[in-house]
């Protein structure tokens, strides 16, 4: 199982990851609100501003304070290995 560090000691499974998106657009903000209402939102920002959002195959939405630019390097490494 490959894990991705999403900041502050939090890890997610790379195999379960569907998409990584930014928090700026209105559809993404609606998706976050709907996930919160359904109890499927995981906030891993530790009170900081949300910089990236992970959409998982289990329908969970995970918020991270780590910028997409930093995470893209971690995800590229996974693509080269797999």
Secondary structure, DSSP 4 states (H G I P E B T S, - for coil): --EEEEETTEEEEGGGEEEEE-S-SHHHHHHHHHHHHHT-EEEESTTSPP-EEEEETTS-EEEESS-HHHHHHHHHHHHHH-
